[in-house]
C-alpha cells in the first residue's frame, strides 16, 4: 500500500515523484549528509497519494479542471478570480481521516519538546515531470504549535497549488494542472526569530563563477531578505582554500538590516511582525567568521553530494545557538548558462542620474517607467516597460514576464526581485532607497547594469553598444602569455571567463580609492590627526574598528583576494601603490601627509615612498594586507611588483623594508617580487636590477615619456608621444634583451600591442614573455600575438633554426 506520510529518514531523491523536490532534498540531506556533519531539522512529508486522496474524497478533480478550462490563457484577465475560486474549493473541503491520522501520528512523535514549533511547507511534484522545480510558487507556514493549527496549515498548503502565481507558472511552462500534486513537509522549526537566517549559493549569483560560496543573512526570519525589505549582510568564501583549511573569507559586506521579522503574539491577526533592528545588531555581522566558514563547509558538502551548484537556506536557532540547513535545491539560472559566451554592454553616453543601487546582471535596458506600489496597480503594465517599485514579492511574478527591467527601493542581491530578474534575463537595480520618488511615471529611463556592482538609472534613452563574444573560438598564443590588467574587484569574476593567462598588472590604486577611501597615514596617525572634517569622515567609515589600521588592511586584502581568487591558480601580479602626491592628497585625510609638488609625475611616487618616514607606516599596511592574502587566506598565486624604482640601491632598500614587514623571500619561497621597468635607469642597469628582482614588467607609457622627455598628460605634446618612436622602441627592445640574457621574466603592460599588430610582432620577435591588456583590448591583443608567433614560426621553419631559448623559460 502506498504510504500517505513518510519520515525524512525514509525519504531520498528517489522519492521525488512522491514528495516533490523540496521534501525529497530534505530527506536526502537528513538521511545521507548527517554523517558529514550537515545538520537538518527532523520532520516528515505527506505524499502525492495523500493529495490525490484529498481530491478524490471531496470530488474536486472535475470542478478544478472546469475552472482551469475557463482561464483566459491570452491575457490572463480572470487569473485572480480563477485562483480565488480554486482555493476556496480546496479550503471548503475536508481532509480525509486517514490523512489526518497519519499526519498527527508523525507530529506527536516529533513533539518531545512541549515548546517545539513547526514549519509547514509546500513541495509540488509531477510524476511525469519529476525534475520540474515549482520553486517559490506555493505557501509556507511557520510557528505551528497545535494539532488543529497543523491540519489547517496542511490544507492551506494543498490549496496553495492554485495561487495565482502557481497557476501562471504552470501555464508558462506547459505543465498540466491536473497532473501536479502537492506534498506537505512538516519540520521542527529553528527559532531564527530569536537569531538570524539567510541563504547561500554555491556559485557567485551574478557571474556564475563556480569557485565561491555566496552567503547572505539578516536578523530574524528570512522573509525580509526574500521580499527585499532590508539589505542583508553578504559574505564570499573561496572554495579551494576553504578545502585547504585556510581563512577563505574573501569579502564581508555589512547590510543595513533595518528591520527584523519575529513571531507576533497570540493576540495579533498576523503570525509575524517586523520590528526595528536594534542599532548594535545593525552594525554587527549576523555570523562570526567561524560560523561563516562552518556554513560554507556544509554548503561544500551539499554541493559535493549533489554534484551541481546549489541554492541553500540556513537559519540559526536563538535558543540553542545552533545553525541548521533548512533546505537545498539546484541553482538553475547561472549554472545553465554557457560561460564561453559573453554579452558586453557599454553606454556610449552618460545622462542625468536619477537613482543608484546594486546591479543585478550586466545588461542595459531602455523603456518607459511604470511606478507601481502593489501588484493590484499593474493592470496597465505594457510589454517592454520598466517596473519601478518599493519591493517585489512572489505575488508579482505573473506580471513581470515581459518587462524590460526592474528597479526597487529595497532589497539586495538575494531578494526576490534579484532572483526573478536573473530568471527572466533582465537587468535589475535593487536597494535604490528612493527610486519611486525620483523617477516619474511614464518617463523614458535607461537602466545600466554594465558598470560593475553598482547599477544606475539615467534620465532619457541613452545610446549603448552591445557586442556578443564567443570565447570558445579564441586561440591562445603558444609562447607568449596573454594576461589582463585589472583593478576592480567587482568585475573580477566576470573577467575570469575571458581567455587569459592570469593578471599581469593589478593596480592597488582603484581599491584604495573606491573601497578604502582613506589615506593610510591618516589611519596610522588617526590619534594625532588635526583635520576635524577628515576625522569625522574617517570615523563614519571605520567606526566598526577600534584599530583604524585594521580597516585599511581588511578592505585592501579583501579587494586583492577577490581578484586573486577569480584567477586562481594563475598568477596575479599586484603592483604596490603608485599614487602621485596630488592623487594621494585627494584621499580622506591625505592633504595633511602629502607635500605639494610642481611635477608629481616624476616626484615622490612609487618605491621612494616605501622606505621614507613620510609614508613607510602606510606601506607597512599595504604589506600586511598582502601578507594576509598570501598567508592567512592561502592565495599564494599573488605576486608583487614595485613601481618607479629609480636606483639599484633604492631597490635594495625596498626589499629590506618588505622583509621587515613579513614579505621575505628567504622564508617564503613561493613569493616573487618583480619590478616595473619604466625609467631609463631600469633599462641601462637591467642586469643589476635582475640580481634583486624575479622579473620585470615594462610600463611602456612611463618609459616612453621619460625617454622622450614628454609629460604624457600634456595635450600639447600628444602628437609626439608614441611607444613606436625609434628611441622608445630601442629602450623597450634593450630591456627585453637584457632580461632574457639574465634569465628573468619579462613582460609588458600597455595598449600598443593591441592597437598595432607591428608592435606586437616586434615584442614577440624580441622574446617578450607576457603582454598584459585592458579587458576591452584583450581579444584583439591575443590575435596580434598569435599572428606574430605564426609569422615567427614561418621564418624559423624556412631557416630551420630553433626559436629563442627564452621561450622555454617563460
FIMI-297646 format. One record per residue (C-alpha): x, y, z. Coordinates in steps of 0.1 Angstrom, whole numbers, padded with zeros to 4 digits, always signed. Layout:
XYZ ...
end
This chain:
+0000+0000+0000 +0013+0035-0009 +0022+0055+0022 +0004+0087+0029 +0032+0101+0051 +0070+0094+0051 +0096+0104+0077 +0126+0124+0064 +0147+0094+0074 +0127+0073+0049 +0130+0098+0020 +0157+0102-0006 +0159+0118-0040 +0144+0086-0054 +0111+0097-0038 +0109+0130-0057 +0078+0119-0077 +0061+0112-0043 +0071+0142-0022 +0084+0169-0046 +0118+0184-0050 +0119+0203-0017 +0109+0174+0006 +0130+0149-0014 +0160+0171-0009 +0153+0175+0028 +0150+0137+0032 +0182+0132+0011 +0202+0155+0033 +0187+0143+0066 +0195+0106+0058 +0227+0109+0037 +0246+0140+0049 +0242+0137+0087 +0274+0117+0089 +0292+0146+0072 +0280+0169+0100 +0253+0188+0080 +0225+0195+0105 +0190+0193+0091 +0160+0196+0115 +0139+0164+0116 +0104+0161+0100 +0081+0142+0077 +0062+0148+0045 +0028+0139+0031 +0030+0121-0002 +0013+0127-0036 -0010+0098-0027 -0024+0118+0003 -0031+0148-0021 -0049+0126-0047 -0070+0110-0019 -0079+0145-0007 -0091+0155-0042 -0110+0122-0047 -0128+0120-0014 -0140+0156-0019 -0148+0151-0057 -0126+0181-0066 -0109+0169-0098 -0137+0178-0122 -0146+0212-0106 -0109+0222-0106 -0105+0211-0142 -0135+0232-0153 -0121+0262-0136 -0088+0258-0154 -0106+0254-0187 -0122+0288-0182 -0089+0305-0177 -0081+0333-0201 -0048+0320-0215 -0040+0350-0237 -0043+0380-0213 -0050+0361-0180 -0076+0387-0173 -0095+0363-0150 -0065+0348-0133 -0071+0364-0099 -0108+0353-0099 -0100+0318-0111 -0073+0313-0085 -0096+0325-0057 -0124+0301-0067 -0100+0272-0069 -0085+0279-0035 -0120+0283-0020 -0130+0249-0033 -0099+0234-0016 -0105+0251+0017 -0142+0242+0018 -0133+0205+0016 -0122+0182+0044 -0090+0163+0050 -0096+0125+0047 -0095+0110+0082 -0067+0086+0072 -0046+0115+0061 -0053+0135+0093 -0045+0104+0115 -0012+0097+0096 -0001+0134+0099 -0009+0136+0136 +0008+0103+0144 +0041+0116+0130 +0035+0150+0145 +0032+0135+0180 +0064+0115+0176 +0083+0148+0170 +0066+0167+0199 +0090+0155+0226 +0096+0192+0235 +0064+0208+0245 +0077+0242+0234 +0087+0229+0199 +0072+0248+0170 +0069+0235+0134 +0074+0249+0099 +0049+0236+0073 +0060+0239+0037 +0046+0231+0003 +0065+0209-0022 +0048+0203-0055 +0056+0174-0078 +0045+0158-0110 +0051+0121-0117 +0058+0125-0154 +0078+0157-0148 +0099+0148-0118 +0125+0174-0125 +0100+0203-0125 +0111+0229-0100 +0079+0247-0089 +0102+0267-0065 +0086+0296-0047 +0052+0291-0062 +0034+0278-0031 +0029+0287+0005 +0047+0280+0038 +0035+0285+0073 +0057+0290+0104 +0053+0287+0142 +0027+0260+0140 +0022+0246+0176 -0011+0227+0179 -0026+0198+0161 -0055+0219+0149 -0031+0245+0135 -0011+0218+0118 -0041+0202+0100 -0053+0237+0089 -0018+0245+0076 -0017+0212+0056 -0050+0221+0039 -0038+0256+0032 -0007+0242+0016 -0029+0219-0006 -0049+0250-0016 -0017+0269-0024 -0013+0247-0055 -0037+0272-0070 -0021+0305-0060 -0023+0330-0089 +0015+0327-0094 +0015+0289-0093 -0013+0287-0120 +0006+0312-0142 +0039+0293-0137 +0024+0260-0148 +0008+0277-0178 +0041+0294-0188 +0060+0261-0185 +0034+0238-0202 +0026+0217-0171 -0009+0202-0170 -0026+0214-0138 -0043+0181-0132 -0010+0162-0132 +0006+0182-0104 +0003+0171-0068 +0012+0188-0036 +0033+0173-0008 +0035+0190+0026 +0067+0190+0046 +0064+0193+0084 +0097+0202+0101 +0109+0211+0135 +0113+0248+0134 +0145+0267+0140 +0139+0298+0162 +0155+0322+0137 +0132+0349+0150 +0155+0350+0181 +0186+0350+0160 +0193+0351+0122 +0187+0334+0089 +0198+0335+0053 +0206+0319+0020 +0237+0305+0003 +0246+0299-0033 +0275+0276-0042 +0284+0299-0070 +0286+0337-0074 +0249+0346-0083 +0257+0374-0107 +0286+0360-0128 +0281+0322-0123 +0317+0319-0110 +0319+0284-0096 +0348+0287-0071 +0330+0308-0044 +0301+0303-0019 +0279+0334-0016 +0262+0337+0018 +0238+0364+0029 +0218+0368+0061 +0195+0390+0082 +0184+0392+0118 +0152+0373+0124 +0132+0354+0099 +0145+0353+0063 +0113+0366+0047 +0126+0402+0049 +0155+0392+0027 +0134+0374+0002 +0109+0403-0001 +0138+0427-0003 +0126+0447+0027 +0161+0450+0040 +0196+0448+0027 +0214+0417+0041 +0250+0411+0051 +0269+0394+0024 +0299+0370+0026 +0321+0354-0001 +0340+0323+0007 +0366+0308-0017 +0362+0270-0021 +0398+0259-0029 +0413+0275+0001 +0384+0265+0023 +0392+0229+0015 +0428+0236+0025 +0417+0248+0059 +0427+0284+0052 +0408+0316+0062 +0388+0315+0029 +0365+0345+0035 +0372+0368+0006 +0346+0395+0014 +0323+0407+0041 +0298+0434+0034 +0276+0448+0062 +0240+0453+0052 +0216+0478+0068 +0193+0451+0083 +0169+0479+0094 +0141+0456+0103 +0139+0421+0118 +0109+0398+0114 +0098+0379+0145 +0067+0360+0156 +0038+0381+0167 +0020+0374+0200 -0012+0353+0201 -0035+0383+0200 -0021+0395+0167 -0040+0390+0135 -0007+0382+0117 +0016+0353+0126 +0047+0376+0122 +0056+0412+0126 +0085+0435+0117 +0103+0455+0144 +0132+0479+0141 +0165+0461+0144 +0185+0474+0175 +0213+0497+0164 +0240+0474+0179 +0227+0445+0158 +0225+0466+0126 +0262+0473+0130 +0271+0437+0137 +0275+0409+0112 +0249+0382+0116 +0276+0355+0116 +0310+0353+0131 +0340+0343+0109 +0339+0308+0124 +0302+0305+0117 +0307+0317+0081 +0333+0291+0075 +0312+0264+0091 +0281+0271+0070 +0303+0273+0039 +0318+0239+0047 +0283+0224+0049 +0274+0241+0016 +0305+0224+0001 +0294+0190+0014 +0259+0196-0001 +0273+0206-0034 +0297+0177-0035 +0268+0153-0027 +0245+0166-0054 +0273+0172-0079 +0259+0206-0090 +0256+0242-0078 +0230+0246-0051 +0207+0272-0036 +0206+0266+0002 +0186+0281+0031 +0201+0282+0066 +0190+0295+0100 +0204+0299+0135 +0183+0290+0165 +0184+0317+0190 +0176+0293+0219 +0202+0266+0212 +0226+0289+0193 +0230+0261+0167 +0229+0267+0129 +0208+0244+0107 +0203+0238+0070 +0166+0242+0062 +0166+0232+0025 +0186+0229-0006 +0177+0230-0043 +0198+0230-0075 +0207+0265-0087 +0191+0268-0121 +0199+0302-0136 +0237+0308-0137 +0246+0271-0138 +0226+0267-0170 +0245+0295-0189 +0274+0289-0213 +0304+0307-0198 +0322+0309-0232 +0296+0333-0244 +0295+0369-0232 +0273+0399-0240 +0293+0431-0235 +0271+0462-0230 +0286+0496-0229 +0270+0530-0226 +0283+0554-0252 +0269+0584-0233 +0260+0592-0197 +0230+0613-0186 +0213+0628-0156 +0215+0603-0127 +0181+0595-0112 +0188+0566-0088 +0216+0542-0078 +0216+0508-0063 +0230+0473-0066 +0232+0459-0101 +0217+0425-0110 +0230+0412-0143 +0252+0432-0168 +0228+0445-0193 +0214+0479-0203 +0176+0485-0208 +0157+0515-0221 +0120+0519-0216 +0091+0538-0201 +0090+0538-0163 +0059+0523-0147 +0059+0532-0110 +0038+0507-0090 +0032+0503-0053 +0015+0469-0054 +0006+0441-0080 -0030+0454-0080 -0019+0486-0098 -0003+0466-0127 -0034+0463-0149 -0020+0487-0175 +0016+0473-0174 +0028+0470-0210 +0054+0448-0225 +0089+0465-0225 +0081+0488-0197 +0104+0492-0167 +0088+0484-0133 +0098+0508-0105 +0085+0498-0071 +0094+0496-0034 +0100+0458-0034 +0090+0426-0053 +0073+0396-0037 +0063+0363-0053 +0028+0377-0060 +0044+0400-0087 +0057+0370-0107 +0028+0366-0132 +0031+0403-0141 +0068+0405-0148 +0073+0381-0177 +0077+0408-0204 +0091+0438-0185 +0124+0453-0198 +0139+0459-0163 +0131+0461-0126 +0141+0489-0102 +0134+0486-0065 +0138+0509-0034 +0147+0480-0012 +0164+0447-0013 +0198+0430-0020 +0213+0405-0044 +0193+0376-0029 +0159+0394-0027 +0130+0380-0048 +0134+0409-0072 +0170+0398-0079 +0160+0362-0083 +0132+0370-0107 +0154+0393-0128 +0180+0366-0132 +0154+0341-0142 +0138+0365-0167 +0173+0376-0180 +0165+0413-0175 +0186+0439-0157 +0175+0450-0122 +0187+0476-0098 +0178+0469-0062 +0182+0488-0030 +0180+0523-0046 +0162+0537-0015 +0144+0565-0034 +0138+0553-0069 +0100+0555-0066 +0103+0592-0055 +0130+0602-0081 +0116+0585-0112 +0084+0600-0127 +0057+0576-0141 +0058+0575-0178 +0093+0589-0183 +0117+0571-0205 +0147+0559-0185 +0179+0539-0190 +0188+0511-0166 +0225+0504-0167 +0239+0473-0150 +0271+0472-0171 +0293+0494-0149 +0302+0470-0121 +0283+0460-0090 +0266+0494-0088 +0236+0500-0110 +0225+0533-0124 +0191+0547-0136 +0196+0576-0160 +0171+0601-0174 +0161+0595-0210 +0171+0570-0236 +0209+0567-0237 +0228+0551-0265 +0247+0519-0258 +0266+0493-0277 +0263+0455-0274 +0289+0431-0285 +0284+0393-0285 +0316+0375-0279 +0322+0337-0281 +0354+0328-0262 +0353+0292-0273 +0368+0301-0307 +0397+0322-0293 +0430+0305-0299 +0456+0314-0272 +0493+0321-0280 +0517+0292-0276 +0548+0310-0262 +0537+0345-0251 +0513+0348-0222 +0483+0370-0228 +0474+0385-0194 +0449+0410-0181 +0453+0444-0165 +0428+0445-0136 +0418+0469-0108 +0381+0465-0099 +0373+0435-0076 +0336+0438-0086 +0344+0429-0122 +0369+0401-0114 +0346+0371-0116 +0332+0381-0149 +0366+0388-0163 +0378+0354-0152 +0358+0338-0180 +0378+0357-0206 +0406+0338-0223 +0437+0347-0202 +0469+0335-0186 +0463+0355-0154 +0467+0391-0143 +0499+0408-0153 +0491+0440-0136 +0467+0446-0107 +0466+0482-0096 +0460+0489-0059 +0450+0525-0065 +0415+0516-0076 +0408+0496-0044 +0423+0523-0022 +0403+0550-0040 +0369+0532-0042 +0368+0508-0012 +0393+0522+0014 +0388+0559+0005 +0411+0570+0034 +0448+0579+0032 +0467+0551+0050 +0488+0576+0070 +0456+0592+0083 +0446+0558+0097 +0481+0551+0111 +0482+0586+0127 +0445+0589+0135 +0450+0598+0171 +0471+0628+0162 +0451+0639+0131 +0442+0676+0134 +0418+0678+0104 +0385+0676+0122 +0364+0672+0090 +0386+0643+0079 +0383+0627+0114 +0345+0628+0112 +0346+0612+0077 +0371+0585+0088 +0351+0577+0120 +0319+0573+0098 +0337+0547+0076 +0357+0529+0103 +0335+0531+0135 +0333+0492+0135 +0371+0492+0140 +0389+0500+0173 +0421+0499+0154 +0418+0521+0124 +0448+0505+0107 +0429+0472+0106 +0402+0488+0085 +0428+0496+0058 +0442+0460+0059 +0408+0444+0058 +0395+0465+0029 +0426+0462+0008 +0431+0425+0015 +0395+0417+0005 +0399+0436-0028 +0432+0418-0036 +0419+0384-0025 +0387+0387-0047 +0408+0393-0078 +0433+0366-0068 +0405+0341-0063 +0389+0349-0096 +0420+0339-0115 +0434+0312-0091 +0457+0294-0095 +0470+0316-0123 +0495+0344-0113 +0480+0377-0102 +0508+0403-0101 +0499+0430-0076 +0516+0464-0081 +0521+0481-0048 +0506+0516-0046 +0517+0542-0072 +0496+0572-0065 +0513+0606-0071 +0513+0631-0043 +0484+0651-0058 +0464+0619-0061 +0472+0608-0025 +0462+0642-0012 +0427+0637-0026 +0421+0607-0003 +0403+0614+0030 +0429+0629+0054 +0455+0629+0027 +0462+0666+0025 +0480+0666+0058 +0505+0640+0047 +0514+0649+0011 +0539+0676+0001 +0530+0699-0027 +0550+0692-0059 +0554+0711-0091 +0557+0679-0111 +0542+0649-0092 +0546+0626-0123 +0583+0624-0116 +0582+0633-0079 +0575+0615-0047 +0560+0583-0060 +0565+0545-0062 +0595+0529-0044 +0608+0562-0030 +0578+0564-0007 +0581+0529+0008 +0611+0535+0030 +0605+0572+0036 +0594+0584+0070 +0566+0603+0052 +0549+0570+0041 +0566+0539+0055 +0538+0533+0080 +0514+0534+0052 +0535+0509+0031 +0536+0486+0062 +0498+0484+0060 +0500+0475+0023 +0525+0447+0031 +0503+0435+0060 +0473+0432+0036 +0493+0413+0010 +0508+0390+0037 +0472+0383+0049 +0461+0374+0014 +0491+0351+0007 +0494+0335+0041 +0462+0336+0061 +0439+0333+0031 +0461+0309+0012 +0462+0328-0021 +0498+0322-0029 +0492+0330-0066 +0496+0367-0056 +0530+0380-0068 +0543+0415-0061 +0556+0443-0083 +0574+0475-0073 +0568+0506-0094 +0591+0535-0102 +0623+0522-0086 +0649+0547-0096 +0682+0531-0085 +0696+0497-0076 +0702+0509-0040 +0666+0520-0038 +0656+0485-0049 +0676+0470-0021 +0660+0493+0005 +0625+0484-0006 +0632+0447-0005 +0646+0451+0030 +0615+0470+0041 +0593+0444+0027 +0611+0416+0045 +0608+0436+0078 +0570+0437+0071 +0567+0400+0066 +0572+0397+0029 +0605+0379+0029 +0616+0356+0000 +0641+0338+0022 +0613+0324+0044 +0585+0323+0018 +0600+0305-0012 +0569+0310-0034 +0570+0348-0031 +0581+0366-0063 +0589+0403-0064 +0590+0420-0098 +0599+0455-0108 +0582+0478-0132 +0607+0488-0159 +0596+0524-0167 +0627+0545-0161 +0657+0546-0185 +0679+0537-0155 +0660+0504-0152 +0670+0496-0188 +0706+0507-0185 +0712+0488-0153 +0688+0459-0160 +0715+0433-0152 +0720+0447-0117 +0682+0451-0111 +0678+0414-0122 +0700+0404-0093 +0674+0419-0069 +0641+0411-0086 +0625+0380-0101 +0615+0397-0133 +0603+0429-0149 +0572+0444-0165 +0577+0472-0189 +0555+0501-0182 +0556+0514-0218 +0538+0547-0210 +0562+0559-0184 +0592+0545-0202 +0582+0564-0233 +0576+0597-0215 +0609+0596-0197 +0628+0585-0228 +0613+0613-0249 +0610+0639-0221 +0573+0642-0227 +0547+0647-0199 +0522+0620-0211 +0493+0641-0196 +0502+0671-0218 +0477+0676-0246 +0501+0699-0264 +0527+0671-0269 +0504+0641-0276 +0514+0642-0313 +0550+0633-0302 +0541+0605-0278 +0544+0570-0292 +0558+0537-0279 +0568+0532-0316 +0592+0561-0316 +0626+0548-0325 +0642+0559-0292 +0613+0544-0271 +0613+0512-0291 +0650+0509-0287 +0647+0512-0249 +0619+0486-0248 +0639+0462-0270 +0670+0466-0249 +0650+0459-0217 +0637+0426-0232 +0671+0415-0244 +0688+0422-0211 +0660+0403-0192 +0663+0374-0215 +0701+0374-0210 +0697+0375-0172 +0671+0347-0175 +0644+0365-0155 +0608+0370-0166 +0599+0400-0188 +0565+0413-0197 +0549+0445-0209 +0517+0462-0199 +0500+0486-0224 +0476+0493-0252 +0501+0495-0281 +0503+0457-0288 +0465+0455-0293 +0463+0487-0313 +0493+0480-0336 +0500+0445-0349 +0535+0455-0359 +0543+0465-0323 +0531+0431-0311 +0553+0415-0337 +0583+0435-0325 +0578+0424-0289 +0574+0387-0299 +0605+0388-0320 +0625+0403-0291 +0614+0374-0268 +0588+0391-0246 +0574+0366-0221 +0539+0381-0215 +0518+0410-0226 +0490+0424-0204 +0460+0441-0218 +0430+0460-0206 +0399+0438-0209 +0385+0458-0239 +0417+0452-0258 +0424+0416-0248 +0409+0397-0277 +0425+0420-0303 +0458+0417-0285 +0456+0379-0284 +0450+0378-0321 +0480+0401-0327 +0503+0379-0306 +0491+0347-0324 +0497+0363-0358 +0532+0374-0346 +0540+0339-0334 +0528+0324-0366 +0550+0347-0386 +0579+0339-0365 +0573+0301-0368 +0572+0305-0406 +0605+0323-0406 +0620+0297-0382 +0607+0268-0404 +0622+0284-0435 +0656+0288-0419 +0653+0256-0399 +0667+0275-0369 +0654+0269-0333 +0634+0297-0316 +0650+0319-0290 +0656+0298-0259 +0639+0324-0238 +0605+0310-0249 +0613+0278-0230 +0616+0296-0196 +0586+0319-0197 
end
